[in-house]
């Protein structure tokens, strides 16, 4: 059973020091930024992000296409991971490593993911940088003047 797809990046719910990130529902909250409600009033996650569990650790899988379709949102998600010292792993590298090793045993996939997270997490940069402001999700042609008054 595959844990992740080659076109995804996983934000793992552990910090570089190995502590589990809190609050426990952070993955659902983060995915909720791009979610919408269906006609039945059910929450529907975006095709670009999805919450997932890896060894009972909450994670977020981010589709790499988001980088071209909505670069600001992709940057926001990656900055969230950096600012909170979360581990990020590219699933394609994990799958290539699995194929080179010739390990097709599903039990080894979780071990490989854990090893890849450990090895491929870059050191955190900008430790003294202040937190980033919430990104603007509006078009560049956002109004600079107030809207006209409503007509009765």
C-alpha positions in Angstrom: 0.0 0.0 0.0 1.5 3.4 -1.0 1.6 6.0 1.6 2.1 9.0 -0.7 2.0 9.8 -4.4 5.1 10.8 -6.4 3.5 14.2 -7.2 3.1 15.1 -3.5 5.1 16.7 -0.8 4.3 15.7 2.8 4.4 18.1 5.7 5.1 15.7 8.6 3.7 16.5 12.0 6.9 16.3 13.9 9.5 19.0 14.5 13.2 18.6 13.6 13.8 17.7 17.3 11.3 14.9 17.0 8.5 16.4 19.1 4.9 15.9 17.9 3.4 19.2 16.6 0.4 20.5 18.6 -2.5 21.2 18.4 -3.7 17.8 17.4 -6.0 19.0 14.6 -3.4 21.2 12.9 -3.6 19.1 9.7 -7.3 19.5 9.3 -7.1 23.2 10.0 -4.4 23.7 7.4 -6.3 21.7 4.8 -9.4 23.6 5.7 -7.9 26.8 4.3 -8.5 25.4 0.8 -11.7 23.4 1.5 -15.2 24.2 0.6 -18.7 23.0 1.4 -20.8 20.9 -0.9 -24.5 21.3 -1.6 -25.1 18.9 1.2 -23.2 21.1 3.6 -20.3 18.6 3.8 -16.7 19.7 4.0 -14.8 18.9 0.8 -11.0 19.2 0.8 -9.3 20.6 -2.2 -7.6 18.4 -4.8 -4.3 20.0 -3.8 -4.1 19.2 -0.1 -5.3 16.4 2.1 -4.7 15.4 5.7 -3.2 12.0 6.3 -1.8 9.8 9.0 1.7 8.2 8.9 2.4 6.0 11.9 -0.3 7.8 13.9 1.4 11.2 13.2 -0.8 13.8 11.5 0.6 15.0 8.2 -0.6 17.0 5.2 0.0 15.9 1.6 0.4 18.8 -0.8 0.2 18.3 -4.6 3.2 19.9 -6.4 0.8 21.3 -9.0 -0.3 23.8 -6.4 3.1 25.5 -6.9 2.2 26.5 -10.5 -1.6 26.9 -10.0 -1.4 29.0 -6.8 2.1 29.8 -5.9 1.1 32.1 -3.0 -0.8 29.3 -1.3 2.0 26.8 -1.9 4.5 29.3 -0.4 2.1 29.8 2.6 2.0 26.1 3.2 5.8 25.7 3.0 6.3 28.7 5.2 3.9 27.3 7.7 6.1 24.2 7.8 9.3 26.2 8.1 8.0 28.6 10.7 6.8 25.7 12.9 9.9 23.7 12.4 8.0 20.8 10.7 9.7 18.2 8.5 8.9 18.2 4.8 9.6 15.2 2.5 9.3 14.8 -1.3 7.4 11.6 -2.0 9.0 11.1 -5.4 12.5 10.9 -3.8 11.1 8.4 -1.3 9.6 6.2 -4.1 12.8 6.3 -6.2 14.8 5.3 -3.2 12.4 2.4 -2.6 12.7 1.2 -6.3 16.5 1.4 -6.2 16.7 -0.6 -3.0 14.3 -3.2 -4.6 12.2 -3.2 -1.4 8.6 -4.0 -2.4 7.5 -5.1 1.0 4.6 -2.8 2.2 5.9 -3.1 5.8 9.1 -1.3 4.8 7.3 1.7 3.3 6.6 3.3 6.6 10.2 2.8 7.7 11.4 4.3 4.4 9.1 7.3 4.9 10.5 7.8 8.4 14.1 7.5 7.2 13.4 9.9 4.3 11.9 12.5 6.6 14.9 12.2 8.8 17.5 12.4 6.0 15.8 14.9 3.6 14.7 17.6 6.1 16.8 20.6 5.4 18.1 22.6 8.4 15.7 25.4 9.4 16.7 28.8 8.2 15.8 32.2 9.5 15.3 31.1 13.1 15.2 34.8 14.3 12.9 35.9 11.5 9.5 37.3 12.8 6.4 35.4 11.8 5.1 36.1 8.3 1.9 38.0 7.9 -1.1 36.2 6.5 -0.9 36.2 2.7 -3.3 38.1 0.6 -5.6 35.7 -1.3 -7.1 38.4 -3.5 -6.4 39.3 -7.1 -3.8 42.0 -7.8 -6.6 44.2 -8.9 -8.1 44.4 -5.4 -10.2 47.5 -4.7 -8.4 50.5 -3.3 -11.6 52.5 -2.9 -14.7 51.5 -0.9 -17.5 49.9 -2.8 -20.4 52.1 -4.0 -23.4 52.4 -1.6 -26.3 50.0 -2.2 -29.3 51.3 -4.1 -32.7 50.8 -2.5 
